[in-house]
Amino acid sequence: MESHTERILITGALGQIGTELTNRLVQIHGAENVVASGLDRWQKGITSAGHYERMDVTNTQLVRQVVKDYEITTVYHLASLLSGTSEKQPVFAWKLNLEPLLHFCEMAKEGLIQKIFWPSSIAVFGKGIPKENVGQDVVLNPTTVYGISKMAGEKWCEYYFDKHGVDVRSIRYPGLISWKTPAGGGTTDYAVEIFYEAIEEGKYTSFISENTGMPMLYMDDAINATLKLMEAPKENLTVRSSYNLGGMSFTPKELAEEIKKEIPDFKIDYKPDFRQQIADSWPASIDDSVAKKDWGLSYEFGISEMTKDMIKNLKLKLGK
């Protein structure tokens, strides 16, 4: 293998982010240099990566062997249990969301891996933090299992960089919206579900109350931001915990109004469930000026552009 060739492993490659990030990495680096992994068995067309490994990321010995076998240089470690699901399985969520990250950092410390991407989340924010325009360096006070695991992960990333020079990079993703893959148990998932229901049923019952604002990001912008961070020169990065990402902020009511511009008969009602309490602990908007300064973060989609693109593509996908 030539020394400049990047060999990439993606964990959680079949998830909401992983599916689309894998495709983009294949376009950039070639299928033969991308190894996807997940818990499902291999199926034809399951991923565009040149290689697929059915792998439990908590199986440290297996993960290490895969890294060695494929001579992996860069890991995108996306496998995790999301916010709503984590509340139901707290002990398992802690194990899955933290331990594999530490093992990857250890492998990087040993020189097996050169660079790691690990996603954090707006779930790290919590009580006592301003709701609007939350800054990069606020005190983190998460109130959920998911948020606690992400806060701990951020500190581990910072620790391994400070103590061992491990090049691990992270983004605090807001809610992610995509037409390509369904959401997977998160508090912001209403903003994906609402489009499917609007097209198929003409109505939607939101599990988040009408005036609850949360930061959101269209998947195209999330993937672009991830790749831009990973391509940035090491010396430009001033944050080694996790960078704020703001995207756009809106409420279920505001999103419903945008959908009505495209589907005039659409109706929405509200029955908040346990995820409402999680949403109430999160900020409504984020200050991402540090990411813009350090590595040129930018966005292409606002709520209007995102709504039009979601409906256009989902209608094609659903045959409507």
Solvent accessible surface area in square Angstrom, and as a share of the most:
residue,aa,sasa,rsa
1,M,129,0.58
2,E,111,0.50
3,S,110,0.71
4,H,149,0.66
5,T,32,0.18
6,E,50,0.22
7,R,42,0.15
8,I,0,0.00
9,L,0,0.00
10,I,0,0.00
11,T,0,0.00
12,G,21,0.21
13,A,1,0.01
14,L,49,0.25
15,G,34,0.33
16,Q,30,0.13
17,I,28,0.14
18,G,1,0.01
19,T,38,0.22
20,E,13,0.06
21,L,0,0.00
22,T,1,0.00
23,N,53,0.27
24,R,77,0.28
25,L,1,0.00
26,V,25,0.14
27,Q,138,0.61
28,I,87,0.44
29,H,52,0.23
30,G,22,0.21
31,A,36,0.28
32,E,104,0.47
33,N,21,0.11
34,V,0,0.00
35,V,1,0.00
36,A,0,0.00
37,S,1,0.00
38,G,9,0.09
39,L,126,0.63
40,D,75,0.39
41,R,166,0.61
42,W,131,0.46
43,Q,110,0.49
44,K,199,0.84
45,G,72,0.69
46,I,39,0.20
47,T,21,0.12
48,S,51,0.33
49,A,8,0.06
50,G,40,0.39
51,H,58,0.26
52,Y,29,0.11
53,E,48,0.21
54,R,125,0.46
55,M,6,0.02
56,D,65,0.34
57,V,11,0.06
58,T,32,0.19
59,N,67,0.35
60,T,44,0.26
61,Q,154,0.68
62,L,65,0.32
63,V,4,0.02
64,R,66,0.24
65,Q,92,0.41
66,V,6,0.03
67,V,1,0.01
68,K,101,0.43
69,D,93,0.48
70,Y,38,0.14
71,E,92,0.41
72,I,3,0.01
73,T,12,0.07
74,T,3,0.02
75,V,0,0.00
76,Y,6,0.02
77,H,1,0.00
78,L,18,0.09
79,A,19,0.15
80,S,32,0.21
81,L,27,0.14
82,L,55,0.27
83,S,3,0.02
84,G,4,0.04
85,T,38,0.22
86,S,0,0.00
87,E,63,0.28
88,K,143,0.61
89,Q,81,0.36
90,P,62,0.39
91,V,129,0.74
92,F,92,0.38
93,A,0,0.00
94,W,114,0.40
95,K,86,0.36
96,L,21,0.10
97,N,3,0.01
98,L,6,0.03
99,E,69,0.31
100,P,2,0.01
101,L,0,0.00
102,L,44,0.22
103,H,64,0.28
104,F,1,0.00
105,C,0,0.00
106,E,54,0.24
107,M,0,0.00
108,A,15,0.11
109,K,86,0.36
110,E,97,0.43
111,G,59,0.57
112,L,55,0.28
113,I,5,0.03
114,Q,125,0.56
115,K,42,0.18
116,I,0,0.00
117,F,0,0.00
118,W,5,0.02
119,P,11,0.07
120,S,2,0.01
121,S,9,0.06
122,I,3,0.01
123,A,0,0.00
124,V,0,0.00
125,F,1,0.00
126,G,6,0.06
127,K,140,0.59
128,G,87,0.84
129,I,24,0.12
130,P,84,0.53
131,K,90,0.38
132,E,110,0.49
133,N,100,0.51
134,V,1,0.01
135,G,21,0.20
136,Q,15,0.07
137,D,132,0.69
138,V,40,0.23
139,V,126,0.73
140,L,34,0.17
141,N,67,0.35
142,P,17,0.11
143,T,58,0.34
144,T,6,0.04
145,V,32,0.19
146,Y,20,0.08
147,G,0,0.00
148,I,76,0.39
149,S,0,0.00
150,K,3,0.01
151,M,58,0.26
152,A,20,0.16
153,G,0,0.00
154,E,0,0.00
155,K,114,0.48
156,W,90,0.32
157,C,1,0.00
158,E,49,0.22
159,Y,94,0.36
160,Y,12,0.05
161,F,62,0.26
162,D,98,0.51
163,K,133,0.56
164,H,81,0.36
165,G,42,0.40
166,V,6,0.03
167,D,15,0.08
168,V,1,0.01
169,R,12,0.04
170,S,4,0.03
171,I,0,0.00
172,R,8,0.03
173,Y,11,0.04
174,P,8,0.05
175,G,4,0.04
176,L,18,0.09
177,I,1,0.00
178,S,2,0.01
179,W,60,0.21
180,K,94,0.40
181,T,17,0.10
182,P,92,0.58
183,A,28,0.21
184,G,48,0.46
185,G,27,0.26
186,G,7,0.07
187,T,1,0.01
188,T,15,0.09
189,D,12,0.06
190,Y,0,0.00
191,A,0,0.00
192,V,3,0.01
193,E,68,0.30
194,I,0,0.00
195,F,0,0.00
196,Y,40,0.15
197,E,63,0.28
198,A,2,0.02
199,I,23,0.12
200,E,81,0.36
201,E,106,0.47
202,G,25,0.24
203,K,125,0.53
204,Y,15,0.06
205,T,64,0.37
206,S,0,0.00
207,F,15,0.06
208,I,0,0.00
209,S,35,0.22
210,E,67,0.30
211,N,106,0.54
212,T,15,0.09
213,G,16,0.15
214,M,0,0.00
215,P,0,0.00
216,M,0,0.00
217,L,2,0.01
218,Y,1,0.00
219,M,1,0.00
220,D,58,0.30
221,D,2,0.01
222,A,0,0.00
223,I,3,0.01
224,N,47,0.24
225,A,3,0.02
226,T,0,0.00
227,L,10,0.05
228,K,83,0.35
229,L,0,0.00
230,M,6,0.03
231,E,122,0.55
232,A,11,0.08
233,P,67,0.42
234,K,95,0.40
235,E,146,0.65
236,N,65,0.33
237,L,17,0.09
238,T,96,0.56
239,V,21,0.12
240,R,18,0.07
241,S,16,0.11
242,S,1,0.01
243,Y,2,0.01
244,N,1,0.00
245,L,0,0.00
246,G,5,0.05
247,G,28,0.27
248,M,24,0.11
249,S,56,0.36
250,F,5,0.02
251,T,20,0.11
252,P,0,0.00
253,K,89,0.38
254,E,81,0.37
255,L,0,0.00
256,A,3,0.02
257,E,84,0.38
258,E,26,0.12
259,I,0,0.00
260,K,81,0.34
261,K,142,0.60
262,E,65,0.29
263,I,29,0.15
264,P,106,0.67
265,D,117,0.60
266,F,2,0.01
267,K,138,0.59
268,I,37,0.19
269,D,71,0.37
270,Y,59,0.22
271,K,141,0.60
272,P,70,0.44
273,D,54,0.28
274,F,90,0.37
275,R,47,0.17
276,Q,27,0.12
277,Q,146,0.65
278,I,10,0.05
279,A,0,0.00
280,D,81,0.42
281,S,19,0.13
282,W,10,0.03
283,P,3,0.02
284,A,12,0.09
285,S,25,0.16
286,I,16,0.08
287,D,44,0.23
288,D,10,0.05
289,S,59,0.38
290,V,37,0.21
291,A,0,0.00
292,K,95,0.40
293,K,150,0.64
294,D,12,0.06
295,W,16,0.06
296,G,36,0.35
297,L,7,0.04
298,S,69,0.44
299,Y,61,0.23
300,E,126,0.57
301,F,41,0.17
302,G,26,0.25
303,I,41,0.21
304,S,41,0.26
305,E,89,0.40
306,M,0,0.00
307,T,1,0.00
308,K,109,0.46
309,D,32,0.17
310,M,0,0.00
311,I,8,0.04
312,K,119,0.51
313,N,22,0.12
314,L,0,0.00
315,K,74,0.31
316,L,140,0.70
317,K,93,0.40
318,L,50,0.25
319,G,67,0.65
320,K,135,0.57
